[in-house]
Amino acid sequence: MIALFAQAPAPAPGGLFSLPSLIMFGGIFAIMYFLLIRPQQKQMKQQQAMLSVLKKGDEVVLQSGIWGKVHTIEEKVIWLEFSNGTKVKVEKTSIVRRVEVLSPAPVEEEK
């Protein structure tokens, strides 16, 4: 008579930290870095550069869509002046962009 013994399956080599799973996690991290983290860091650098070159008289747009003219610049806040002479204190981080005011091209009259 032949005796048969049940054997447990051999464990997978490497487990969770095997080379293929590490490559997969590394690939997922690289994709997340290039799709999410890197563009956000680039945008933050552009925002900081824009805020560092602001000067009195520049027109800016706030996150809320309000337009104003820079009156005074402090360390973390900026005083904006609006068309009716009202001055409002806002955080620098609420400024979205600086408005480039272009003067209209001179119109030549035909004789």
C-alpha positions as CSV (number, residue, x, y, z in Angstrom):
1,M,0.0,0.0,0.0
2,I,1.3,3.4,-0.9
3,A,0.8,6.2,1.6
4,L,0.0,9.6,0.1
5,F,0.9,12.7,2.1
6,A,-0.6,16.1,1.4
7,Q,2.0,18.8,1.1
8,A,1.5,22.5,1.5
9,P,2.4,24.5,-1.6
10,A,5.8,26.1,-1.6
11,P,5.7,29.9,-0.7
12,A,6.2,32.3,-3.6
13,P,9.8,33.4,-3.8
14,G,10.3,36.9,-2.5
15,G,6.8,37.6,-1.2
16,L,5.6,41.3,-1.3
17,F,9.1,42.7,-1.9
18,S,10.0,40.7,-5.0
19,L,11.7,42.4,-7.9
20,P,8.6,42.6,-10.2
21,S,6.5,44.2,-7.4
22,L,9.2,46.7,-6.6
23,I,9.4,47.6,-10.3
24,M,5.7,48.0,-10.4
25,F,5.6,50.3,-7.4
26,G,8.5,52.3,-8.7
27,G,6.7,52.7,-12.0
28,I,3.5,53.9,-10.3
29,F,5.5,56.4,-8.3
30,A,7.3,57.7,-11.4
31,I,3.9,58.2,-13.2
32,M,2.4,60.0,-10.2
33,Y,5.5,62.2,-9.9
34,F,5.4,63.3,-13.6
35,L,1.7,63.7,-13.8
36,L,0.9,65.4,-10.4
37,I,3.9,66.4,-8.3
38,R,6.2,67.9,-10.9
39,P,3.6,70.2,-12.6
40,Q,2.4,71.5,-9.3
41,Q,6.0,72.3,-8.2
42,K,6.5,74.1,-11.5
43,Q,3.3,76.1,-11.1
44,M,4.3,77.1,-7.6
45,K,7.7,78.4,-8.8
46,Q,6.0,80.4,-11.5
47,Q,3.6,81.9,-8.9
48,Q,6.4,82.8,-6.6
49,A,8.4,84.4,-9.4
50,M,5.3,86.5,-10.4
51,L,4.7,87.6,-6.9
52,S,8.4,88.6,-6.4
53,V,8.4,91.0,-9.4
54,L,5.1,92.8,-8.5
55,K,5.6,96.5,-8.0
56,K,3.4,99.5,-7.1
57,G,1.0,100.3,-9.9
58,D,0.7,96.8,-11.4
59,E,-2.8,95.5,-12.1
60,V,-3.6,92.1,-10.7
61,V,-6.4,89.6,-10.6
62,L,-7.4,87.9,-7.3
63,Q,-8.7,84.3,-7.1
64,S,-12.2,85.7,-6.7
65,G,-11.9,87.5,-10.1
66,I,-11.6,91.0,-8.6
67,W,-9.2,93.3,-10.4
68,G,-7.1,95.8,-8.5
69,K,-4.0,98.0,-8.7
70,V,-1.1,97.4,-6.3
71,H,-0.8,100.2,-3.8
72,T,1.6,98.9,-1.2
73,I,3.6,95.7,-0.9
74,E,4.4,94.2,2.5
75,E,6.0,90.8,3.4
76,K,2.9,88.6,3.2
77,V,0.1,91.1,2.3
78,I,-0.5,93.6,-0.5
79,W,-2.7,96.6,-0.4
80,L,-4.9,96.9,-3.5
81,E,-6.6,100.0,-4.7
82,F,-9.8,99.8,-6.7
83,S,-11.3,102.3,-9.2
84,N,-13.2,104.3,-6.5
85,G,-10.1,104.8,-4.4
86,T,-10.9,102.0,-1.9
87,K,-7.9,100.2,-0.5
88,V,-8.1,96.6,0.6
89,K,-5.5,94.4,2.3
90,V,-5.2,90.9,0.7
91,E,-2.8,88.0,1.1
92,K,-0.1,87.7,-1.6
93,T,-1.2,84.1,-2.2
94,S,-4.6,85.2,-3.3
95,I,-3.2,86.9,-6.4
96,V,-3.6,84.7,-9.5
97,R,-2.0,86.8,-12.2
98,R,-0.6,90.1,-13.2
99,V,-2.5,91.9,-15.9
100,E,-0.4,93.2,-18.8
101,V,-1.9,96.5,-19.9
102,L,-1.1,97.0,-23.5
103,S,-1.4,100.5,-24.9
104,P,-3.4,100.6,-28.2
105,A,-1.4,101.0,-31.4
106,P,-1.5,104.6,-32.7
107,V,-4.0,105.0,-35.6
108,E,-2.7,106.7,-38.6
109,E,-5.1,108.9,-40.5
110,E,-5.3,108.8,-44.2
111,K,-5.0,112.1,-46.1
